[in-house]
Amino acid sequence: MSPPAGKPPSGTAPTVWIAAIGSGVAVLLASAPVTAVVQGSGWLRHAVAVAVLVAAAGMLVHHLGALAVATGQCATVVVFLTAVFTEDGVLGVLPGPGAWREFGALIAGAGQQIATGIAPVPATPQILFLVTAAVGLLAVGVHLAAVNTAAPAAAGVPLLAVFAVPAALADELLPWWALAAAAAGFGLLLLVGDGARRQFGSGAILVAGAVVLALGIGAGAGVVGTAGRFDGGTGGSNSSIGLSPFTALRGQLEQASPVELLRVRGLRQVSYLRALTLSEYVPDTGWQATRPAPGVPLPGPIRPEPPAVSGDLVDVQVENVSFRDYWLPLYGRPVEVTGLAESRWVYDPSTGTAYAGRPQQEDSWEQRTRLSVPSVTQLRQADGATGAGPEYLRTVGVDPRVGALAVEVVAGRDTSFDRALALQEFFTGAGSPFRYSLQTAPGGGDDALVEFLTSGRVGYCEQFASAMAVMLRTVGIPARVAVGFTAGSDAGGYRSISTSDAHAWVEAWFPGVGWTTFDPTPLTDGRTITPPYVLEARTETSGSDAVADGLPLSQPAEPEPTPAPAAADQSGPDAAGSSPTEGDGLPGWPFAIVALTAVAASVPAALRAYRRRRRLTAAGSGGPGAAAAGWAELLAESADRGTSIPPSDTVRGAARRLVCEHRLDARSQQALREVVGAVESSWYGGAHPDAGELDGPVRAVRTGIVAGSAISPWKRLLPRSVTRWPGAVNRRAIPARTSDGSAPPCGR
């Protein structure tokens, strides 16, 4: 027997469930790139939880329409975020004013960490909140497109938005498998849509082919690019690079747990490891990375100019543990670089930078380098700016107060070296008011520079190196900022360099000597390297052999105590609540979510009971609305059991369907005739039933419907008269004619 007219096909409900579950899985597959940019698995647990809740909410209110689905799902996401991430929710799960303020603080904190972090970022509450909210809203969009509007192809648009999360968290390339996961997720949406069974075979072949193609492209190309590369053009100092070295530097220093990057062997004296140098200072913005000049291809010899200052030639071996960047870190003045996998690096002698067109991760490399250590006498004799490019003296737009302060600091110093030393001592000398801390926001321009020098006086290596380099230029000394690593720690046979060793310092130019290191950052954790010429000059000034802070540049690289992570390194924007720890005990929010889900699931049944009481009361009260209320309740009771009355049926045609579908006995049929007569008299004759006249017949018919048609617990929980779209019941779907010819006999 075919289903009654107007009754949905039996496969509709299962299709909705399958499509909703498929949408949630597709969102999680598309979220796979987040694993490359957020530490730990905490984000995945949150993503799975919010995706499951969104899918469940969508299925719960599916028959109420797209608007109700979107509203319910968004409310579910907000409740989940409140329960998990705030402490000021009403009853722990409902967002009050305090919870919304906490949301704002979490978003602001996540924005600050994104602006200063590099992958993989710690899974702080702020980052977890951002990822969870993004996945939840993405799941809402995908569900609406794939389930409610039955347009799974359109779901690809919000699905692609998930790539914005990892792209915002790290300026690097996404792993190749991200494309394969996204292709599989999108294909899954196409396969679980309505009517997919008819094309499952061909669709599965198509999706499998797409995934295989994605895997092939990923294996061949290595990665799917999302980061900026060198801008187009032929070169020149004004061509910017699509990354922020200071952002990467700060992000490394703020790692909750330092990550080992490099292992260095053969280095006989501690030395700074340079990755790149910055020569362009832009007022109101700060120091900028610029395109290096065309240089010498690597691997191979570099043939630098003959040094005016003697220095040892050393062979250094660098083992790469987890360093990946545009820059190849090198020591001193390289003479030759070997051991690179292929010729994709270029060394620019003018900037001391080895670079590639996109981030690379070499397994290892060897470097022959000259580590020159000039004496104080040589530096004092090397006065002037001869040999340095004009860009290293450019101070256009610098606030005059910066130059005035520099002149005041170097007053009475006759040579460039003594002026440079005076500026370093201004930041690091005894009694200096300057203090190192990562808690200060990054400096970003000339006003920030003036504030740092005159009132703030608290910062990390970016601010100190930036300030000293600008001040050197204002007193006629060519200067640039170098970014790289300090000496690291001795690990027995090699020096271990980690993210906590990331650093910035100053290089000043001296004719006949070259670029010479000065470090104005007042570190207190033993990571500072003090060059011998600075030690010698300090001894002259103090008249004693006092030991200076930091490691002498000529100190042998022998075993030394591994420094504990400095307190400043742990004091980022959210030091108090960094990444959540594993195994903190069973949290309470899952129970709150279960309780909330149970309450939400009971809403349709409660609404049905309320409507039943209201209609039965109206039918028993008599008057103009009594007949309509009693009839609507009988149609609702029938709809709860899966019977739909077509709009084309008359009252008598609908009554005949009730008799057939619910096998009403003789007593119920007689009561139904009384109800039909009252309805027709009320609607078409204006004769309304008196109080109590319909109470007995309506209740008798309802009792017959209940007795003749069983109903499952699931249908009691989600009564169709409530969850179906408005208009299928609870309305006069009667044509103008009053004959009963439209209703077929039972079963025929």
N, C-alpha and C positions, 0 to 999 in steps of 0.2 A: 504494500500500500504506500503510495506516495505521501509525503508529509503534507499536512494541511497548508492551504495557501497562506502565505505570509510568515510561515515558520522557517527560520534560518536553516540551511543545510546542516546536517550533523557534523560536518568537518570544519565549520567556521570557528568554533571555540578552540579546538586543538590547534588550528592554524595560528590563531592569535597568540596562544601560549608559545608555540614554536618560534614565531617571528619575534616576540618580545625577548625570549631567552637568547635567540640568535643576535639580536641587536646589542644586548649587554655583552655577549662574548666578543662581538666585533669591536666594540669600544675598547675592551681590555686588550685585544690584539693590537689595535692601533696605538695603544698607550705604551707598547713595548719599548720605544726609544727612551722613555723616562728612566729605565734601568741604567742607562749609560751616564746619566747626569745627576742622579740623586743616590746618595749612599744608603746601603741597606735595603731591606725588603719591607720596611714599614709602610712606604707609600703604596705598595702593591696590595697589602691587606686593606688599607683604606679604600683603594680604588675598587677592589672586588666587592667590599661591603656596600659602597654607595651605588655601584652598578646593579647589584642584586636588589637593593631596596627600590631603585628607580623602576626596574623591570616589574617588580611585584606591585608597586603602586599603579603602574600603567595597566597591568592586567586586572587589577581590582576595580578600576573605574572605567574600563575600556568602553562599555556600552553607554556611558554618559556623554561621549563625544570628545573631540580633540581638545577643546578648551578646558574641560574638566580634567582630562588626562595631564595636560601641561601644568595646570595649577596644582594638582595633587602631587605630581612628581617634583616640581620646584619646591613645594612645601616640605616634601620628604627630604630633599637635599639640605634645606635650611635646618630642619630638625636634627638631621644627622650631624651637621657641622656644629650645631649648638651643643649637642650631647658630648661630642668628642673633643672639641677645641675650646670651649668656654667654661667658666665657672659661675656665670651669673645668669643662667637660663632659668625660666620659670619651670618649677618641678624638674629641673635638670635637663629638659629637652626642648622647651618652648622658648623662642628668642624674645627676651625683653629688651628694654633700652640698654641695659648694661651689656647684654650679649652683642648687640649691634655695634656698640663701641669697641668691644673686643674684636669683632670682625674687622673693623677699620684698622685697629692696631696690628692685627695679623697681616693684613694686606700691605700696610706700610712697611712692616718688617720684612716681608717677603720681597717687596720692591727694592729695599735697600740691599738685601743679600744678593738679589739678581744683579744689581748694579755693580757690586764689588766682588762677586764670586766667580769661581771657575769650577768646571766639572771635575770630579763628582762632588757636588755640594753636600754639606751635612744635612741629614734629614731633620731639620729643626721643625718645631711646631708651625712656624710661619710657612716654610716650604711645603710641608705636608698639607697645610690648609689650602694653599694655592693649588696644588696638584689635585687634591680631593675635590675641591669646588669645580675645577676645570673638567675633571672626568665626569662629575655628576651632571653638570650642565650639558656636556657633550652627549651623555647618555640620554638626556631628555630630548635633545634635538634629533638624535638618530632614531629614537623610538617614535617620535612624531612622524618623521619622514618615512620610515620603513613599515610601521604598523598602522598608525592612524590614517595616514594618507595613502597607504599601499603603494608608495613610490620608493622602493629600496635604492634605486639608482641615485635619487636625489640625496639620500643619506650620505653619499660620498662627500658632499660639501662640508657638513659638520665633522665628518670623520677626518678629513684632512686637517681640520683645525687643531687636532691633538698634537700635531708636529710643532705648533707654536709654543707649547710648554717646554720641551727640551731645548728648542732653539733659543728661548728666552733665558734659560738657565746656564747655557754654556756656549761660548763662541768657538765651537769646534764642529767637526763633521759627525753626522749620525752614523751608527754602525750599519753595515749592509743589510743585516737581517731585519732592520726596521721596515724596509720596503716590502720584504716578503711577508712580514706579519700583517702590514696594512692591506696588502693584496688579498691575503687569506681572509681577513676580516670583512673586507668589502665583498668578496665572493660569497662569503657565508650569508650576508644579507640578501644577495640575489637568489640564493638557493632556498631560503626559508620563507620566502614571500608566498602570497596566496597563488595557488595554481602552479607552484614550483614542481610538484610531483610529475606533472606532464613533461617537464623538460629537465628533470633531475640529471639524467645521464649526460646529455650534452652540456648542461651547465657545470656539472662536476668536472668534465674534461676541460672546459674552458678555464675554470678557476685553477685546476691543477697546472695547466699550461702557463697561466699567468704567474703562479708561485714559482714554478721551475725557471721561468724567464727572469723573474726578479732575483732568484738565487744565482743564476748565471751572471747577470749584470753585476750583482754585488760582489761575487767572487772575482770577477775580472777587474772591476774598478776599485774594489777595496772598501769604498764608503760611498754614502749618498751625501752630497755636499749641502750644508746649510750655513756655513760660516763665510764671512767676507774674505776675499782674496785681495791681491794687489790690484789697485784700480788700473783702468786702462790708461794708455799713454806711453810715452817714450822715456819717461824718467823725469828727473828733476826733483828738487827738494819739496816742491809744492804738491806732489802727488801723495795722497794719504793712503794709509794701510787700513784695511777693514778690521781692526782689532784695537784694544786698549791695553798696552803693556802694564800700566799701573793698575787697571782692573784685575788683570791676571795676577799681578804681584800681591795685591791685597787679598785676593781670594785664596792664594796659597798660604799666606800667613794666618788666615782665619780658619784653616782646616782644624776641626775638633781633634782629630788624630793625625799627626804628620804622616805623610806618605813618602816613602823612599823613592827618589827619582834616579839618582846616578851613583855609581861606585867608581872612584878614581884611584888609580895605581901609578906609581912612578913619580909622584909630585914630591920633590925633596924639600920644599918650603911652602908654607900655607900661602894661598893667593886667592884673590877674587876670581870667580869664573864668570866671564862676561857673555851675555846672550845678545844684547843689542845696545846701541847708544841712541840718545835722543838729542837732536841739535836744534830743533825749532821750538821756540817759546812763543806762544800766542797769548797776548793779554786777554783777560776775562775767560780764558779757557785752560791754559796750562801748557805743559810740555807735550808735544805731539810726535808720534812715530811717523817718519817720512820714508818714501821709497829709497832704498839704498841704490847707489850707483852701480852700473854694470861692472862686474869684477872678474875675478879669477875662478874658473870652474874647479869644483872639487869632486872627487879627491885629486890630489896632486900637489906639486910644490907651489909656493906663493911668492918666493923671492922678494922679501921686503927690502927696503932701502937699508944700506949698511948702518948699523946703529952707532950713534955718537957716544953712547954710554954702554960700557961693556956689561955683559950679563951672561949667566950660565945658559947653555942649551940643554934642555931636558926633554926626555921622551915620556909622554903621558898617555896612559891607556884609560879610556872612559867606557865603562859598561853601563848600558842603558837599562834601567829597571822599569820605569814607567813614564819617561819624559817624552812628550809629543808636542811639537810647536813648529812655528815658521822658522825658528832660529836654532842654529847649532851652537851650543855653548863652547867657547874656546878660551884658553888661558893666554895671557900676555900678548906677545907679538908672534903669531904663528909663522913658522917657516915651511911646514909641510903638514898636510892632513891626509891620512890614508885610512883604509878599512871601511869606508862607506859602501853601502850596498850598490849604489849606482850613481852616475853623474847627474844629480838633480839639485846640487847645492852650488852656491856662488859666494865667494868671499870678497867683500868690498874693503880694501885696505884703508880707505879714507875714513870710514866709520868704525872699522874693527868689527864688522858684523858679517857672519855667514848666514845666508838665508835661502829659503826655497819658496816656490810659488804657492804652496799649500802645506798644511801641517804634515810633518813626517815623524816617524819613530824608528830611528836606526837602532840596530841591535848593539852596536859598539863602534868606536872609532879610535884611532891613534893620532896623536898630535906631537910634532916636534916644535918646541916653542922656545923663545928667548925671554927669560924673566929678568929684565934689567932693573937694577936698584941703584938709582943715582944717589950721590952724596949731597949733603946740605950745601957744600961749596959749589958743586956743579949746578945745582938748582939756583943758587943765588947769582951765579954768573950768567945763567940763561934768562936774561931779562927781555921784556918786550913781547910782541905778538907775531914776529916773523914766522911764516910758514903755515899759519892757521888760516883757514878760510874765513871770509867776512861773516858767514852765517854764525860763527861761534862767538862773535862779539855783538850780535844784533840785540838791541834792547828797545826797539820801537814800541811805544805804548806802555812801557813799564812805569808804574807810579813813581814820581820823583822822590817820595818818602823812602822808597827802597834804596835808591842810590844815595840819598843823604845819610841813611843809617849805615850803609856800607863804608862810606867815606869816614864816618865817625869811628867805626870799628878799626879801620886800618890806619888811622892817623898815626904818624910818626914811623911807619914801616917803609923802608926805602926800596926794597926789592919785591918783585912779583911773588917770590916764594914766601917771604915774610908776611905779605898781605894775605896770601892764600891761607897761611897757617893761622893768622889772626882771625880770619873768618871761621875757620874750623873750630878754634878754641872758643869763639863766641857762642857756639852751640854745645860744645862738649867739655869745655874747661871747668876747673873748679869754681864753684859759685855761679855757674850758668843757670838761669831760670828755666831753661828749656827741659822738657821731659818727654820721654818716649811712651807712646800709648797707641794701641789700635782702636781705642774707643772713639777717637775723634773722627769726624767725617773726612773723606778725602778732600784735599785742596783742589780748587777748580778754577783759578784765575787770579788776576792781579789784586782784586779786593781781598780775596781769600789769603793771598800772599802777605798783604799788608797786615791783615788781622792776625795771621800766624806770627809774624815778626814782632808786632807791637803789643798785642794783648793776649792772644791765645796761648802761644808758646808750648803747645802740646800737640804732638803728631807722631807719625811713624816715618819710615825712611823716605817715602815719597816727598813729604813736605820738607824734610830737612835737606835732602839732595836738591830739590827744586829751588829752595830758597838760596842755598849757598851758590849754586851755579849762576843764578840771576845776579846775585850780588858780586860775584867775581867779574862778570861781564861789565857791570857798571863802573868798576875800578880799572878796566882795561885789560883784564886777563881772560883769554879765550877759555871757554868752559863748555862742557856738555854733561848730561846725566847718563850714567851707565846702569843697566838693569841686568841682574843675573843672580849669583849666589855667593854667599860667604863660604868659608873653608869647609863647613860640615863638621862631622865628628869622626874620630878614629874608631874603626870597627875591627882592628886587627888585620893588618895586611892591606887595607884600603881605607879610603875616606868615604864615608857615607853622606851623601847630600840629599836632603829631603825638602819637602815644601816649607818647613819651618826655617830653612836657610835662605829663602828668597830674599832679595835685598836690592836696594838702589844706593848708589854712591856718586861721587863727583870725580870727573877727570878734567884736570886743568892742563893747558898746553904751555910748554916751555921750549923755546927754540933750541935745537940741538939735542934736546932730551926726549921730547915727544910728550904723549899724553901720560899724565902722572896722577896717581890715585890719592884722593882725600875723602875721608868719611866723616860727615858732620852729624851722624845719628848717634845720640847718647845711649847706646845699648848698654844694658847692665847684666846681660846673660852670658857674657864671655864670647859672643860671636864676632865682635869687632876685630878687624885685623889692623894693627897699627904698623905702618911702614917704618923702616929704620930711620929714614930722614926725619920723620915726625918725632920719633923717640930722641934722636940726637938734638933736634932743635929744642925740644922740651927740656932736655938736660941742660942745655946752655942757658935757657931762660931761668930755670929753677936753681941752677948751680949745684945740683946733686944728681945722684944716680937713681932717683926715685923710679919705681916701676910704674909704667903707664898702664892705663886700662887697655884691655884687648890683647891679641896675639901679635907679637912682632912679625913683620913680613918675612924676616929671615929665619924665624924659628923653624927647626926641622919638624916635618910633619910626622912626629912620632906619637905613640899612644898618649891620649889625654882623656880626662874624664868626660863622658858623654853628657853634655848639658841637658838638664831637665827642661821640658818646654816652658818657656818663660810665661809668667802670668799674663804679660801683655799679649802674647800670642793666643791666649784663650779668652781674651776680652773683647770679642767682636761685638757687633750690634746686639747679639742675644746670648751673651756668655752665660747668663744665669740659667737659661733653658736651652741648651744646645740639643744635639740629636738625642731622641729618646732611647733609653737603654732597653735591651731585650730582657724579657722575663721579669718585668716589674710586678708580677702578680696578675691576678684575673681582674681586668677593669670592670667597672660597673656599667659602662655605656651599652654593651651588648644586651644586658637585661632590660635596660630602658628601651632599647630599640624593639625588643621582642614584645614588651608591654604595650608600646605605642602601636605596633603592628596589630596586636590583638584588639586594641580599642578601635583602630581604624577598620578592621575587618567586621566589627559588630555594628558599624554605622548603618549599612544598608538594611539589615534585619530590624534594627531599632526604628528606622524611618518607615519601614513597611508596617510595623505594629502600630505606629502613630497614625498613619493614614487609615489603617483598618478601623481603629477606634473612632476616628473622626467621621468616616463615611457611615459606619453603622449607627452612630449617634444621630447624624443628619437624617438618615433614612427613617429612624424611629421617631424623629421629631415632627415629621410631616411638613407640608408647605411646598413652595415652588421648587426647592432644590432636593427634596427627599427622593424622588424617583431617580434622578440623575446620580445621586450619591450611592443609592443602593445598587443600581446597574453598574456603576464604575467599580464598586467593590467586587461584584461577581466576575466582571471581566479581568480584574487584577488577580483574583484567586485562580482563575483559569490560566492567565499568563504565567503565573508562578510555576505552573505545572507544564509549561512548554507549549501551550495553545495560543495562537495568535488569531485574532478576528480581522479579516480583511476589511478595509474601509468601505468596500462595495456592498457589504452585507447589511441587510436591514436588521431591526431589532429581532424579528422573528427568525430570520436566517441565522443570526448569531446565536439565538437561543437553541436552535436545532443543532448547531455545532457543539454547544455546551452539553446537550443531551448525549450526542454521539461520543464526544471525546472523553467524557467523564462518566459514562454509563449510569446516568441518574436513574434512581428508582422511581416508582409511580408517585410516591409522596413528594419527592423533590421536583418531579416534572409538573405536578399540579401547582406547587408553589411557584415554579418558574412561570407558568401561564399567568398567575396573578401579578407577578412582577412585570412581565411584558405588557400586560394590559394597562397597568398603572403608568409605565413609562410612555406608552403611546398616547394615553389620555393626557398626561402632563405635557409632553412635547408638542402634540399636534392639536389637542382639544382644550388646553388651558385648565383642565380639571386636575388639581393636585391632591395627593393622598392626605388624609387626616393623620394626626399624631397617633402613632402606634399601629396604623393600618398596614405598613410595609415591614414592620420590625420582624414579625414572625415569618413571612414568606422569604425575605432576604436571608435570614439566618437558616431557614430550612434548605434553601438552594445551596448556600455555602457549605452546610453540613454534608449535603449530597456530593458536592464537588470534592470535598476533602476525603470522603469515604470511597469515592470511585476512582481516585487517582492518587497514587502514592507520590511522595516527594522526597528527594534525597537530602541528606544533611547539607550538602554543598549548595543546593538550590534554596534551602532555608536560610543559609548564611548570606547568599547573594540572590535574593528574589528577583526574578526577571522583570516584574512590574516596576521595580525601582531602578535596576541597572540597565534596562533597555532604554532606547532613545525616547524622548517625550513624543506622545502622539499615537503610539501603538496601542495604548490602553488609556482609560480615563478620559474619553472624549466621545461625543456622539458622532460616530462615523456612519450616519444614516443618509442615504440618497433621498431624493424628493419623493419617490414612490414608496408605498408601504406594503407592497406585495412581498411574499416570501419566496419568490422564484429563484433568487440568487443562491440559496443555500442547497448544496447537494445532499442526498440521503447519506446516512452514516456509512463510511467506508467505501462509497462509490462516487 
